[in-house]
Amino acid sequence: MWESETESVSGRDYGNGVLSSTKHGVKTDGFEQKGQSWYVATDIPSDLLVQIGDVSFHLHKYPLLSRSGKMNRIIYDSRDEELSKIVIDDLPGGPEAFELAAKFCYGIAVDLTATNISGLRCAAEYLEMTEDLEEGNLIFKTEAFLSYVVLSSWRDSILVLKSCAKLSPWAENLQIVRRCSESIAWKACANPKGIKWQYTGKHPNVSSPKWNEMKDSSPSRNQQVVPPDWWFEDVSILRIDHFVRVITAIKVKGMRHELIGAALMHYAAKWLPGLIKEGSGSSDEGSNSNNSNGSSSNSWKGGLHMIVSGTRDEVPSVQAKDQRMIIESLISIIPQQKDSVSCSFLLRLLRMANLLKVAPALVTELEKRVGMQFEQATLADLLIPSYNKTDTLYDVDLVQRLLEHFLVQEQTEGSSPSRSSFSDKHMHDGNQRGSNLNAKMRVARLVDSYLTEVSRDRNLSLTKFQVLAEALPESARTCDDGLYRAIDSYLKAHPTLSEHERKRLCRVMDCQKLSIDACMHAAQNERLPLRVVVQVLFSEQVKISNAISNNSLKDAGDSHYQPLVSNRKSLLEATPQSFQEGWTTAKKDINTLKFELETVKTKYLELQNDMDSLQRQFDKITKPKQSSAWTSGWKKLSKLTKMTNLESHEIGSQVPNAELTRKTPRRWRNSIS
């Protein structure tokens, strides 16, 4: 994975990364390993057995006592001069580090590399191999190698920081993690034109560029040689806590927040494979996702397996814990700027956070971040399953909270004072209002599409549907066709709704904001309440009347103005054929109702005349003196019926004029009862 680097270490007391002690307590040719035991190749028999884990070291006391304060204290504190065995279970670096330390004590040359220096440095600190016991002891030698060789190399700084994963907390206390993180951050923030070290993302056929010869080359060529994201793949091999340290140091040095966000998305794509859907476009990750499946990613075996593909009961507990830590760490280091990462990435991260039961405070923070750029979301990203064992298939409450965060953010931005000068204040405010309105309109279309999708769930309550549909202000929707489509889909999936519930559902829609096609569909939709159908037809009639009135006023005010529509008949002819057919059908239905009403009135008058004639005949037969209370009551009832009929006939004749002169309400949802 890593290409070799040329490090100039000549002239130092430790040579080319090879340590050797100037004093030899016991002459030896080296160490020999037999199974799980190490022996010193010498004629002098060993007098000390050191047990490090499962590995045994048969050594001599004097070389260790002369250079290790820890060994001195263990042997002398025991007050046993014949002590022949020491067991150490907590040595940082394990048997490998102790082997190198023991060789150093015997004066055997030790080859220092980026993979063993951190463990050997921590082991030297544990064994207390200080300058008090011997000048040029192991602590001094390893510390010098770290400072002068490792920290000056990009490659070695990465490898040393990666090796510190098993050395906690020794590597932290010895400042190895901090120094390596700052070294990596300094090199990552350097100008790409001045990079002389090797990095993983470099094309294998391209040799190290001669930067002095490229000063006069074109910027495009420089960008092809060293892209801005050259450090992503190298840093992504680090453990999450060390990655956080590096990113934090990079933030302090002032790197662009877009580049930091891209590095976070690259790291998440590598360590959280379930975060990126198979076959889905990864445009929001840009060129970073192209390297996530490269040879370097395949060679690194520390990545976690995919755990999101199954149900939450199938998630292994160990992997879930590791991924939960990664998600929580990523949430905490996302830059505060709005467009640092894509909204799709935030929503996918939120999906996994809900699945893995991330800390509620971090989930809330992530939801607020999504609300800041909610207008960039897509329907596929919003369809987050409900992992809280609720009845609904999708987490509708989550989308409701995201929408609330978006509205709060829009209100905050709209009420914040402008930073522009007084001369540009009005222009800035106008642009800001326009952008806010466009964002709300995009969110409205997104919410309508989401409602159409989730309305097919029979467990979705009417209240949740209504609250989500009415969350946005009226100005966010210039057309309610999407909302009507969602209402119709909900009515299809819930055929057992009562008349009152259907009216309540349709109250969220404004009939005046429906297009002609939606009106024609609503006029023939048997699932809608009859009152809503009448309102749809009446709203179209009002639109036609207003259009005619506007054309008449324009004709009267401007003599040379040629109206597009002269009368109601030509206006209807100018409408689409589908609207004309629906309007004709509606007129036939209205005429049929009028004819039936007139027939009922006629029959009622005939019955009234028959009753009057029977009353007169009865009065002739019955004498006035023999009239009873029943007869007088019958006469009063007859008079009362005539008066009621006369009043109702007069009122009925005035109703059409009243209906025509009544002003059209601004909002139909308040008129539906």
NORFENBEL-V903452 format. One line per field, one symbol per residue. ss: DSSP state (~ for helix, > for strand, _ for the rest). phi: phi as a letter, one per 40 degrees, with the letter a starting at -180 (. if undefined). A space follows every 50 residues. Layout:
BEGIN
ss=???
phi=???
END
This chain:
BEGIN
ss=_________________>>___________>>>>__>>>>_______>>> >>__>>>>>_~~~~~___~~~~~~~~~_______>>>>_____~~~~~~~ ~~~~~____>>_____~~~~~~~~~~___________~~~~~~~~~~~~~ ___~~~~~~~~~~~~~___~~~~__~~~~~~~~~~~~~___~~~______ __________________~~~~~~~______~~~~____~~~~~~~~~~~ ~~____~~~~~~~~~~~~~~~_~~~__________~~~~~____~~~~~_ ___________~~~__~~~~~~~~~~~~~~~~~_________~~~~~~~~ ~~~~~____~~~~~~~~~~~~~_~~~__~~~~__>________>_~~~~~ ~~~~~~~~~~~~~~~_________~~~~~~~~~~~~~~~~~~~~~~~~~~ ~~~~_______~~~~~~~~____~~~____~~~~~~~~~~~~~_____~~ ~~~~~~____~~~__~~~~~~~~______~~~~~~~~~~~~~~~~~~~~~ ~~~~~~~__________~~~~~~~__~~~~~~~~~~~~~~~~~~~~~~~~ ~~~~~~~~~~~~~~~~~~~~~_______~~~~~~~~~~~~~~~~~~~~~~ ~~~~~~~~~~~______~~~___
phi=.bccbcbcbcgccbgcgbcaccbbcbcacibbbbgbbbbccaccccbabb bbgcbbbcbbccdcccbbcccdccccccfbcccbabbbbbccggccccdc ccccccgccbccbccbcccccccccccfcccccacgccccccccccccbc ccbccccccccccccbbcccccccgccccccccccccccccdcbcbccac cccccccccccccbcccccccccccbcccccccccccccccccccccccc cccgcccccccccccccccccbdccbccgccbcccgccccccbccccccc bcccccbcccccccccccccccccccccccccbcdcccbcbccccccccc ccccccfcddccccccccccccbccccbccccccccccfccccbcccccc cccccccccccccccccccccccccccccccccccccccccccccccccc ccccccccccccccccccccccccccbcabcccccccccccccbcccccc ccccccccbbcccccccccccccbcccccccccccccccccccccccccc cccccccbcccbccbcaccccccccdcccccccccccccccccccccccc cccccccccccccccccccccccccccbcccccccccccccccccccccc cccccdccccccccccbcccccb
END
